[in-house]
Amino acid sequence: MAHDPFATLYDRYYDGMRRTLRCFGVPPSALDDALQELFLVVHRRLREDHGHDIPREWIYGVARRVAWRLHRTTQRVGRRAELAAVPASPEPPDDAIAREEAVAFMIGFLDTLPDEQRVVFVLAEIESLTAREVSTVVDASPNTVSSRLRLARARFSSAIAARQGADEEVSSGR
Amino acid sequence: MADDVELELRRFRRATSSTPDDPRRRATWRALQEKTGSTPWRHRWVVGALTAAAAAVVVGVIIESTSGTRLDAATKARALDHAADLTQPAPTTDAATLPEAPREPSTVAALATPTTEVIEAPRSSPRIPSAPPAAPSVVERPEDRLAREAALIREAAEAIDARRWSDARTAIDAHRAAFERGSLAPERWVLDVRWTCAQQPARAPAVARAFSAAYPSQPKAQRLVVDDPCATVTNDRGRGQ
């Protein structure tokens, strides 16, 4: 068992951070670099705090800043094409296709949102942060967060409905 | 429509989850170990290469001295292969569980600088080093795996009891990521329902249905779907179930 607090944090947050960085617009080709950068910051904070637990919202705040910086440097290099790409995996083709579809739909939807709604939606809906935590990350009042989240949720519902409508059209041969 | 939203969110979370053995996850961890001053792999391969060379010389000398004949190329090759086998690194646990090596002074100094520097002015783009040959795989003992599961479940339950909702969510998600269908997955689902009842009660029926779909033979899952899930988990909690 690992009792190294950094290893514990890495295990706990790896998936969430990878997903969040991607949702914040980091292209797949830059994800590994971004993750390293993020976890190095976490490592340093852990050393400064002598291994004390780090608030979750602080880590997501770092993810947001890392993504923002990388986003600026990569947005001119065919980002949309990259975002749709999912690395090949050894899993069965059906599973891989389902994963690709889920990821492509979500990233495609997030790309339609204004940045302030996108961040709130990712943190609250995908990562299940509480309203207070989201407020801390985005440095906005809870009311503002709620308002942005409500708008983003409505758009998400519409996107799902639109996709279902399109699927039905295809299946009925229209 | 709320169910569709919940379903889509879960699909996405599942699609972006990894296992502890995920190669990218392990590669990133190894790279971090290098950058934070813990370099077990690099040291191991340097030591391994030197040991292999020394062992090859020793094996060759022994064979030549005991047989008293000159070795042909094939025999030498076999001896070298044997020497390489003898010097393979000992099986090790997951890289994520390796203890940290002492840090180099320069790294410690770098770590003491203000946090924002790394974000705002990275001096060079961090790169994953070329992957070393695959480590000998070690299958985790079932009791160790169960202990890891139990620790996460206990952490989640204690956090819920203490109303530390963020910690509870993190522990539940960590268990799902590492043990999607683990031995204690049904317990995780129940905790997930409890968390959802406390934080997002409108979603509790959807979570209960997802639990039921994942574990159709679990009586508890069926009860949560048939009855009010929040009332059921609260009552069961009161009865100590």
Chai-1 contact restraints between the chains, C-beta under 6 A:
chainA,res_idxA,chainB,res_idxB,connection_type,confidence,min_distance_angstrom,max_distance_angstrom,comment,restraint_id
A,A2,B,T97,contact,1.0,0.0,6.0,A-B,restraint_1
A,D4,B,E100,contact,1.0,0.0,6.0,A-B,restraint_2
A,A7,B,A96,contact,1.0,0.0,6.0,A-B,restraint_3
A,R12,B,A174,contact,1.0,0.0,6.0,A-B,restraint_4
A,Y14,B,R25,contact,1.0,0.0,6.0,A-B,restraint_5
A,D15,B,S17,contact,1.0,0.0,6.0,A-B,restraint_6
A,D15,B,S18,contact,1.0,0.0,6.0,A-B,restraint_7
A,D15,B,A177,contact,1.0,0.0,6.0,A-B,restraint_8
A,R19,B,T16,contact,1.0,0.0,6.0,A-B,restraint_9
A,D32,B,T28,contact,1.0,0.0,6.0,A-B,restraint_10
A,D32,B,I128,contact,1.0,0.0,6.0,A-B,restraint_11
A,D33,B,S125,contact,1.0,0.0,6.0,A-B,restraint_12
A,D33,B,P126,contact,1.0,0.0,6.0,A-B,restraint_13
A,L35,B,T28,contact,1.0,0.0,6.0,A-B,restraint_14
A,Q36,B,A31,contact,1.0,0.0,6.0,A-B,restraint_15
A,Q36,B,P126,contact,1.0,0.0,6.0,A-B,restraint_16
A,E37,B,P126,contact,1.0,0.0,6.0,A-B,restraint_17
A,F39,B,L32,contact,1.0,0.0,6.0,A-B,restraint_18
A,L40,B,V118,contact,1.0,0.0,6.0,A-B,restraint_19
A,V41,B,T115,contact,1.0,0.0,6.0,A-B,restraint_20
A,V41,B,V118,contact,1.0,0.0,6.0,A-B,restraint_21
A,H43,B,T36,contact,1.0,0.0,6.0,A-B,restraint_22
A,R44,B,L111,contact,1.0,0.0,6.0,A-B,restraint_23
A,R44,B,T115,contact,1.0,0.0,6.0,A-B,restraint_24
A,R45,B,T115,contact,1.0,0.0,6.0,A-B,restraint_25
A,R47,B,L111,contact,1.0,0.0,6.0,A-B,restraint_26
A,R56,B,S166,contact,1.0,0.0,6.0,A-B,restraint_27
A,R56,B,T170,contact,1.0,0.0,6.0,A-B,restraint_28
A,R65,B,I119,contact,1.0,0.0,6.0,A-B,restraint_29
A,R99,B,A15,contact,1.0,0.0,6.0,A-B,restraint_30
A,A102,B,R11,contact,1.0,0.0,6.0,A-B,restraint_31
A,A102,B,F12,contact,1.0,0.0,6.0,A-B,restraint_32
A,A102,B,A15,contact,1.0,0.0,6.0,A-B,restraint_33
A,V103,B,A15,contact,1.0,0.0,6.0,A-B,restraint_34
A,M106,B,F12,contact,1.0,0.0,6.0,A-B,restraint_35
A,E125,B,L9,contact,1.0,0.0,6.0,A-B,restraint_36
A,S128,B,R169,contact,1.0,0.0,6.0,A-B,restraint_37
A,T130,B,W165,contact,1.0,0.0,6.0,A-B,restraint_38
A,S157,B,M1,contact,1.0,0.0,6.0,A-B,restraint_39
A,S157,B,V5,contact,1.0,0.0,6.0,A-B,restraint_40
A,I160,B,D4,contact,1.0,0.0,6.0,A-B,restraint_41
A,I160,B,E8,contact,1.0,0.0,6.0,A-B,restraint_42
